[in-house]
Amino acid sequence: MSAGAAAAAAAAIAKAIKASGVIVQVSPEDFLLIVQRQQGPLVVQAIGGFFSTNYQYLSSYKGLAFFTKSPDPLVLPSGCEVVEAQKIWIPG
């Protein structure tokens, strides 16, 4: 990769991070605790993985986005509004 291409790639990554805001990656257990603190939380979920399947979840709480990945599906609390996504992409 040339120096110019590397610089362009770095700029694209920096721009993606700025656009996505703050994303906090937490354990599946901590994610469930955060979701349980909310009334009627919105959770985005997707199935991912290359060599093995994983389940990905994203939700916001007090202005931050929380993300987790689990080898098994999470049992979300009742009252969650769930959006099925084809993919969740987290920069970095």
N, CA, C and O atoms as a MOPAC input file, in Angstrom:
PM7 MOZYME 1SCF
protein

 N      0.85100 1    -1.17000 1     0.00000 1
 C      0.00000 1     0.00000 1     0.00000 1
 C      0.89600 1     1.23100 1     0.00000 1
 O      1.84300 1     1.32100 1     0.78100 1
 N      0.59100 1     2.17200 1    -0.87600 1
 C      1.39500 1     3.39500 1    -0.94500 1
 C      1.09400 1     4.29500 1     0.24700 1
 O      0.09400 1     4.11900 1     0.94300 1
 N      1.97900 1     5.26000 1     0.46500 1
 C      1.79900 1     6.19100 1     1.57900 1
 C      0.49900 1     6.97900 1     1.41600 1
 O     -0.19900 1     7.23400 1     2.39700 1
 N      0.17700 1     7.36000 1     0.19200 1
 C     -1.05600 1     8.11100 1    -0.06300 1
 C     -2.29200 1     7.27700 1     0.23300 1
 O     -3.25700 1     7.76700 1     0.82000 1
 N     -2.25800 1     6.00700 1    -0.17800 1
 C     -3.39500 1     5.12200 1     0.08200 1
 C     -3.54400 1     4.85600 1     1.57400 1
 O     -4.66000 1     4.79100 1     2.08900 1
 N     -2.41400 1     4.70200 1     2.27100 1
 C     -2.46300 1     4.48300 1     3.71700 1
 C     -3.05100 1     5.69800 1     4.43100 1
 O     -3.84300 1     5.55700 1     5.36300 1
 N     -2.65700 1     6.89200 1     3.98500 1
 C     -3.18500 1     8.11500 1     4.58700 1
 C     -4.68400 1     8.24600 1     4.32000 1
 O     -5.44300 1     8.66100 1     5.19600 1
 N     -5.10100 1     7.89000 1     3.11200 1
 C     -6.53300 1     7.95300 1     2.77700 1
 C     -7.32400 1     6.95700 1     3.61800 1
 O     -8.42100 1     7.26900 1     4.08100 1
 N     -6.77700 1     5.76500 1     3.81600 1
 C     -7.44700 1     4.76100 1     4.64500 1
 C     -7.55000 1     5.22600 1     6.09200 1
 O     -8.59000 1     5.04900 1     6.72600 1
 N     -6.48500 1     5.81800 1     6.61800 1
 C     -6.49700 1     6.33500 1     7.98800 1
 C     -7.52600 1     7.45400 1     8.12800 1
 O     -8.23100 1     7.52400 1     9.13500 1
 N     -7.61700 1     8.33000 1     7.12600 1
 C     -8.59400 1     9.42100 1     7.16900 1
 C    -10.01400 1     8.87200 1     7.12800 1
 O    -10.89100 1     9.38500 1     7.82300 1
 N    -10.25400 1     7.83900 1     6.32700 1
 C    -11.59200 1     7.23500 1     6.24000 1
 C    -11.98500 1     6.60600 1     7.57300 1
 O    -13.13500 1     6.71700 1     7.99700 1
 N    -11.03900 1     5.94800 1     8.23100 1
 C    -11.32100 1     5.33600 1     9.53600 1
 C    -11.62300 1     6.42100 1    10.56400 1
 O    -12.57000 1     6.29100 1    11.34000 1
 N    -10.83200 1     7.48200 1    10.57600 1
 C    -11.06500 1     8.58000 1    11.52100 1
 C    -12.42900 1     9.21600 1    11.29400 1
 O    -13.12100 1     9.55800 1    12.25300 1
 N    -12.81800 1     9.37600 1    10.04400 1
 C    -14.12100 1     9.95700 1     9.72000 1
 C    -15.25100 1     9.03400 1    10.18600 1
 O    -16.26200 1     9.50900 1    10.70300 1
 N    -15.08600 1     7.72300 1    10.00800 1
 C    -16.09700 1     6.76500 1    10.44900 1
 C    -16.25100 1     6.79100 1    11.96500 1
 O    -17.36600 1     6.69800 1    12.47800 1
 N    -15.15000 1     6.91400 1    12.67400 1
 C    -15.20700 1     6.97100 1    14.13600 1
 C    -15.92600 1     8.23400 1    14.58700 1
 O    -16.74100 1     8.17900 1    15.50700 1
 N    -15.64400 1     9.36000 1    13.96400 1
 C    -16.32300 1    10.60600 1    14.30900 1
 C    -17.81900 1    10.49800 1    14.04100 1
 O    -18.62600 1    10.97800 1    14.83800 1
 N    -18.19700 1     9.87400 1    12.92900 1
 C    -19.60700 1     9.75700 1    12.56700 1
 C    -20.35100 1     8.83900 1    13.52400 1
 O    -21.53600 1     9.04800 1    13.78200 1
 N    -19.67700 1     7.83000 1    14.05100 1
 C    -20.36700 1     6.85200 1    14.89600 1
 C    -20.46400 1     7.30200 1    16.33700 1
 O    -21.25100 1     6.73000 1    17.09100 1
 N    -19.70700 1     8.29200 1    16.75500 1
 C    -19.74800 1     8.74100 1    18.13500 1
 C    -18.99600 1     7.78300 1    19.04200 1
 O    -18.05700 1     7.10800 1    18.61900 1
 N    -19.42800 1     7.73500 1    20.29800 1
 C    -18.75000 1     6.89600 1    21.28500 1
 C    -19.45800 1     5.54800 1    21.36700 1
 O    -20.66400 1     5.48000 1    21.60400 1
 N    -18.70500 1     4.49700 1    21.17200 1
 C    -19.23900 1     3.14100 1    21.29600 1
 C    -18.44000 1     2.43900 1    22.38100 1
 O    -17.21200 1     2.37200 1    22.31900 1
 N    -19.14500 1     1.91800 1    23.37200 1
 C    -18.51600 1     1.25200 1    24.49800 1
 C    -18.78000 1    -0.24200 1    24.36300 1
 O    -19.93300 1    -0.67200 1    24.33900 1
 N    -17.71000 1    -1.03400 1    24.27400 1
 C    -17.87400 1    -2.48600 1    24.19500 1
 C    -17.84900 1    -3.04700 1    25.60800 1
 O    -16.92800 1    -2.77700 1    26.37900 1
 N    -18.87600 1    -3.83700 1    25.94100 1
 C    -19.01300 1    -4.41600 1    27.26800 1
 C    -19.26700 1    -5.91400 1    27.15300 1
 O    -19.53400 1    -6.43000 1    26.06800 1
 N    -19.18000 1    -6.59900 1    28.28400 1
 C    -19.48300 1    -8.03100 1    28.30000 1
 C    -20.98500 1    -8.22800 1    28.10200 1
 O    -21.76700 1    -7.31200 1    28.35600 1
 N    -21.39200 1    -9.41100 1    27.65500 1
 C    -22.83300 1    -9.67500 1    27.50900 1
 C    -23.60100 1    -9.47000 1    28.81900 1
 O    -24.72700 1    -8.97300 1    28.80800 1
 N    -22.99900 1    -9.85100 1    29.93600 1
 C    -23.66500 1    -9.68700 1    31.23500 1
 C    -23.87700 1    -8.20600 1    31.55700 1
 O    -24.95300 1    -7.81700 1    32.01200 1
 N    -22.85600 1    -7.38400 1    31.32400 1
 C    -22.98000 1    -5.94800 1    31.56900 1
 C    -23.98200 1    -5.30700 1    30.61100 1
 O    -24.71600 1    -4.39700 1    30.99600 1
 N    -24.01400 1    -5.77700 1    29.36900 1
 C    -24.97600 1    -5.26100 1    28.39600 1
 C    -26.40000 1    -5.48700 1    28.89500 1
 O    -27.23400 1    -4.58400 1    28.83900 1
 N    -26.67400 1    -6.69500 1    29.38300 1
 C    -28.01500 1    -6.98700 1    29.89300 1
 C    -28.36400 1    -6.11000 1    31.08900 1
 O    -29.50600 1    -5.67000 1    31.21800 1
 N    -27.39900 1    -5.85200 1    31.96000 1
 C    -27.64900 1    -4.96600 1    33.09800 1
 C    -28.00000 1    -3.55300 1    32.63900 1
 O    -28.88700 1    -2.91600 1    33.20800 1
 N    -27.30800 1    -3.06600 1    31.61500 1
 C    -27.57500 1    -1.72800 1    31.07400 1
 C    -28.96500 1    -1.67200 1    30.45400 1
 O    -29.69900 1    -0.70600 1    30.66400 1
 N    -29.33200 1    -2.69100 1    29.69800 1
 C    -30.64800 1    -2.72700 1    29.04500 1
 C    -31.75500 1    -2.80500 1    30.09800 1
 O    -32.81500 1    -2.20400 1    29.92600 1
 N    -31.51800 1    -3.53400 1    31.17700 1
 C    -32.53000 1    -3.68300 1    32.22700 1
 C    -32.78100 1    -2.37700 1    32.97900 1
 O    -33.82500 1    -2.24000 1    33.61700 1
 N    -31.87900 1    -1.43100 1    32.92700 1
 C    -32.04000 1    -0.13800 1    33.60800 1
 C    -33.04300 1     0.76900 1    32.89300 1
 O    -33.49200 1     1.76600 1    33.45800 1
 N    -33.39300 1     0.42600 1    31.65900 1
 C    -34.21400 1     1.29700 1    30.82300 1
 C    -35.65300 1     0.79500 1    30.74700 1
 O    -35.92100 1    -0.39700 1    30.90400 1
 N    -36.57000 1     1.72700 1    30.50200 1
 C    -37.94300 1     1.34800 1    30.20700 1
 C    -38.10600 1     1.34600 1    28.69500 1
 O    -37.83300 1     2.35200 1    28.04000 1
 N    -38.54300 1     0.23800 1    28.14400 1
 C    -38.75000 1     0.13500 1    26.70000 1
 C    -37.50400 1     0.37400 1    25.88700 1
 O    -37.53700 1     1.18200 1    24.95900 1
 N    -36.39100 1    -0.29900 1    26.19300 1
 C    -35.15800 1    -0.04500 1    25.43800 1
 C    -35.24000 1    -0.53400 1    23.99700 1
 O    -35.96500 1    -1.47600 1    23.67700 1
 N    -34.48000 1     0.13200 1    23.14400 1
 C    -34.33500 1    -0.27600 1    21.75400 1
 C    -33.00400 1    -1.01000 1    21.63500 1
 O    -31.95800 1    -0.48100 1    22.01200 1
 N    -33.05100 1    -2.22900 1    21.10700 1
 C    -31.84400 1    -3.03700 1    20.93200 1
 C    -31.75700 1    -3.45300 1    19.46800 1
 O    -32.70900 1    -3.99400 1    18.90700 1
 N    -30.61100 1    -3.19500 1    18.86200 1
 C    -30.34200 1    -3.66200 1    17.49600 1
 C    -29.54700 1    -4.94300 1    17.62900 1
 O    -28.55600 1    -4.99300 1    18.35700 1
 N    -29.98100 1    -5.98600 1    16.92200 1
 C    -29.23600 1    -7.24000 1    16.98800 1
 C    -28.96000 1    -7.76600 1    15.59000 1
 O    -29.72800 1    -7.55600 1    14.65200 1
 N    -27.83000 1    -8.45900 1    15.48900 1
 C    -27.42000 1    -9.04400 1    14.21200 1
 C    -26.64500 1   -10.32300 1    14.50000 1
 O    -26.09900 1   -10.50500 1    15.58800 1
 N    -26.60800 1   -11.19300 1    13.51600 1
 C    -25.81400 1   -12.41100 1    13.61100 1
 C    -24.59400 1   -12.21000 1    12.73300 1
 O    -24.70900 1   -11.82700 1    11.56900 1
 N    -23.42200 1   -12.47200 1    13.30000 1
 C    -22.18400 1   -12.27400 1    12.56200 1
 C    -21.24600 1   -13.43800 1    12.75600 1
 O    -21.63300 1   -14.50700 1    13.23000 1
 N    -20.01800 1   -13.21100 1    12.38500 1
 C    -18.98500 1   -14.22300 1    12.54600 1
 C    -18.48800 1   -14.73000 1    11.21900 1
 O    -19.21900 1   -14.78300 1    10.23000 1
 N    -17.23400 1   -15.09800 1    11.22300 1
 C    -16.61000 1   -15.62600 1    10.00000 1
 C    -16.38200 1   -17.11800 1    10.12200 1
 O    -16.83000 1   -17.89300 1     9.27700 1
 N    -15.68900 1   -17.52100 1    11.16900 1
 C    -15.42300 1   -18.94000 1    11.38900 1
 C    -16.48200 1   -19.57600 1    12.28200 1
 O    -16.78600 1   -20.76200 1    12.14800 1
 N    -17.04200 1   -18.78500 1    13.19300 1
 C    -18.10900 1   -19.28300 1    14.05700 1
 C    -19.13900 1   -18.16800 1    14.24000 1
 O    -18.80800 1   -16.98300 1    14.18400 1
 N    -20.37700 1   -18.56500 1    14.45800 1
 C    -21.46600 1   -17.60900 1    14.60000 1
 C    -21.36300 1   -16.87400 1    15.93000 1
 O    -21.05400 1   -17.46700 1    16.96400 1
 N    -21.63000 1   -15.56900 1    15.88400 1
 C    -21.76000 1   -14.79800 1    17.11700 1
 C    -22.97700 1   -13.89700 1    16.99400 1
 O    -23.44400 1   -13.60100 1    15.89400 1
 N    -23.47400 1   -13.47500 1    18.12600 1
 C    -24.65400 1   -12.64000 1    18.19200 1
 C    -24.21800 1   -11.26600 1    18.69100 1
 O    -23.55100 1   -11.14700 1    19.71800 1
 N    -24.60100 1   -10.24100 1    17.95500 1
 C    -24.14300 1    -8.88500 1    18.24300 1
 C    -25.33300 1    -8.01700 1    18.63700 1
 O    -26.41700 1    -8.12200 1    18.06300 1
 N    -25.10700 1    -7.15700 1    19.62900 1
 C    -26.17200 1    -6.31700 1    20.16600 1
 C    -25.66200 1    -4.89500 1    20.35600 1
 O    -24.50800 1    -4.67500 1    20.72300 1
 N    -26.54500 1    -3.93700 1    20.09900 1
 C    -26.21000 1    -2.53100 1    20.22400 1
 C    -27.40700 1    -1.80700 1    20.82100 1
 O    -28.54000 1    -2.01000 1    20.38500 1
 N    -27.15700 1    -0.96000 1    21.82000 1
 C    -28.21200 1    -0.15900 1    22.43000 1
 C    -27.59100 1     1.12100 1    22.96800 1
 O    -26.39100 1     1.17200 1    23.23800 1
 N    -28.40900 1     2.15000 1    23.12300 1
 C    -27.88200 1     3.39500 1    23.68600 1
 C    -28.44300 1     3.59900 1    25.08600 1
 O    -29.54700 1     3.16000 1    25.40800 1
 N    -27.64900 1     4.27900 1    25.90600 1
 C    -28.05000 1     4.58300 1    27.27300 1
 C    -27.31600 1     5.84000 1    27.70700 1
 O    -26.08600 1     5.87900 1    27.71200 1
 N    -28.07100 1     6.86500 1    28.07000 1
 C    -27.52300 1     8.13900 1    28.54000 1
 C    -26.48500 1     8.72900 1    27.57900 1
 O    -25.44300 1     9.22900 1    28.00200 1
 N    -26.78500 1     8.66000 1    26.28900 1
 C    -25.94200 1     9.29000 1    25.29300 1
 C    -24.77100 1     8.46000 1    24.78700 1
 O    -24.02800 1     8.90900 1    23.91400 1
 N    -24.59700 1     7.26700 1    25.31800 1
 C    -23.52000 1     6.39400 1    24.84900 1
 C    -24.12100 1     5.17800 1    24.15600 1
 O    -25.21900 1     4.73800 1    24.49900 1
 N    -23.40800 1     4.64500 1    23.19400 1
 C    -23.83200 1     3.42100 1    22.51900 1
 C    -23.05800 1     2.25400 1    23.13600 1
 O    -21.83200 1     2.29800 1    23.24500 1
 N    -23.78300 1     1.22200 1    23.53200 1
 C    -23.16900 1     0.04300 1    24.14000 1
 C    -23.30600 1    -1.13300 1    23.18300 1
 O    -24.37500 1    -1.38400 1    22.62600 1
 N    -22.19400 1    -1.85200 1    23.00400 1
 C    -22.11700 1    -2.96100 1    22.06300 1
 C    -21.58400 1    -4.18800 1    22.78300 1
 O    -20.69100 1    -4.09300 1    23.62500 1
 N    -22.14100 1    -5.33400 1    22.44300 1
 C    -21.58600 1    -6.59000 1    22.93700 1
 C    -21.70300 1    -7.65800 1    21.86300 1
 O    -22.48900 1    -7.55100 1    20.92200 1
 N    -20.90300 1    -8.67700 1    22.03800 1
 C    -20.88300 1    -9.82100 1    21.13700 1
 C    -20.90700 1   -11.06100 1    22.02200 1
 O    -20.19700 1   -11.12600 1    23.02600 1
 N    -21.72900 1   -12.04900 1    21.64900 1
 C    -21.87000 1   -13.25000 1    22.46100 1
 C    -21.89300 1   -14.48700 1    21.56500 1
 O    -22.42100 1   -14.43500 1    20.45400 1
 N    -21.32800 1   -15.59400 1    22.03600 1
 C    -21.38500 1   -16.82000 1    21.23900 1
 C    -22.79000 1   -17.43000 1    21.22500 1
 O    -23.11300 1   -18.23800 1    20.35500 1
 N    -23.62500 1   -17.03600 1    22.19900 1
 C    -24.99500 1   -17.54300 1    22.30300 1
 C    -25.97000 1   -16.36900 1    22.29700 1
 O    -25.61000 1   -15.27000 1    22.72100 1
 N    -27.19400 1   -16.58200 1    21.82500 1
 C    -28.17600 1   -15.49200 1    21.85100 1
 C    -28.45100 1   -15.04900 1    23.28900 1
 O    -28.49300 1   -15.87400 1    24.20200 1
 N    -28.63700 1   -13.74100 1    23.48200 1
 C    -28.97700 1   -13.21500 1    24.79400 1
 C    -30.49300 1   -13.26700 1    24.98800 1
 O    -31.25500 1   -13.10600 1    24.03500 1
 N    -30.91300 1   -13.48900 1    26.20700 1
 C    -32.33200 1   -13.42200 1    26.54400 1
 C    -32.59400 1   -11.99300 1    27.01200 1
 O    -32.26500 1   -11.61700 1    28.13700 1
 N    -33.18900 1   -11.21700 1    26.13000 1
 C    -33.43500 1    -9.81000 1    26.41700 1
 C    -34.66700 1    -9.66900 1    27.30300 1
 O    -35.59200 1   -10.47700 1    27.21200 1
 N    -34.68700 1    -8.64500 1    28.16300 1
 C    -35.84000 1    -8.45500 1    29.04100 1
 C    -37.11400 1    -8.16700 1    28.25000 1
 O    -37.06300 1    -7.65000 1    27.13400 1
 N    -38.24800 1    -8.50700 1    28.84300 1
 C    -39.51500 1    -8.20500 1    28.17500 1
 C    -39.65200 1    -6.69600 1    28.06900 1
 O    -39.15700 1    -5.95500 1    28.91900 1
 N    -40.31500 1    -6.25500 1    27.03800 1
 C    -40.47900 1    -4.82300 1    26.82700 1
 C    -39.42400 1    -4.21600 1    25.92100 1
 O    -39.50400 1    -3.03600 1    25.58200 1
 N    -38.42600 1    -5.01400 1    25.52300 1
 C    -37.40500 1    -4.51200 1    24.59500 1
 C    -37.99700 1    -4.41200 1    23.19300 1
 O    -38.69600 1    -5.31300 1    22.73200 1
 N    -37.70900 1    -3.32100 1    22.54000 1
 C    -38.01000 1    -3.21700 1    21.11500 1
 C    -36.75900 1    -3.66900 1    20.38800 1
 O    -35.68900 1    -3.08400 1    20.56200 1
 N    -36.88800 1    -4.71300 1    19.57000 1
 C    -35.72300 1    -5.30700 1    18.90800 1
 C    -35.78700 1    -5.03000 1    17.41400 1
 O    -36.80500 1    -5.26900 1    16.76400 1
 N    -34.69000 1    -4.52700 1    16.88600 1
 C    -34.54700 1    -4.30900 1    15.45000 1
 C    -33.53000 1    -5.31700 1    14.94200 1
 O    -32.40000 1    -5.36500 1    15.42800 1
 N    -33.92600 1    -6.11900 1    13.96900 1
 C    -33.02500 1    -7.09000 1    13.35700 1
 C    -32.23900 1    -6.39800 1    12.24600 1
 O    -32.82500 1    -5.86300 1    11.30500 1
 N    -30.94100 1    -6.41100 1    12.35600 1
 C    -30.07200 1    -5.80500 1    11.34300 1
 C    -29.33300 1    -6.90000 1    10.58800 1
 O    -29.08400 1    -7.97500 1    11.13400 1
 N    -28.98900 1    -6.63500 1     9.35500 1
 C    -28.18200 1    -7.59200 1     8.59500 1
 C    -26.76100 1    -7.62100 1     9.13200 1
 O    -26.09800 1    -8.65800 1     9.11600 1
 N    -26.30000 1    -6.46400 1     9.61100 1
 C    -24.91400 1    -6.37300 1    10.05800 1
 C    -24.77000 1    -5.18900 1    11.00100 1
 O    -25.39600 1    -4.14700 1    10.80400 1
 N    -23.93600 1    -5.35500 1    12.03000 1
 C    -23.53800 1    -4.24500 1    12.87700 1
 C    -22.03600 1    -4.05800 1    12.65300 1
 O    -21.24800 1    -4.97900 1    12.87100 1
 N    -21.65300 1    -2.86700 1    12.21800 1
 C    -20.25700 1    -2.58300 1    11.94000 1
 C    -19.75700 1    -1.59400 1    12.97300 1
 O    -20.29500 1    -0.49400 1    13.10700 1
 N    -18.73200 1    -1.98700 1    13.69700 1
 C    -18.12200 1    -1.14000 1    14.70800 1
 C    -16.72800 1    -0.76300 1    14.22900 1
 O    -15.91600 1    -1.65500 1    13.98100 1
 N    -16.41300 1     0.53700 1    14.08800 1
 C    -15.09000 1     0.92000 1    13.60000 1
 C    -13.97800 1     0.51900 1    14.58000 1
 O    -14.18000 1     0.44000 1    15.79200 1
 N    -12.81500 1     0.27400 1    14.00800 1
 C    -11.66300 1     0.00800 1    14.85000 1
 C    -11.23900 1    -1.38600 1    14.77000 1
 O    -10.27300 1    -1.77600 1    15.42600 1

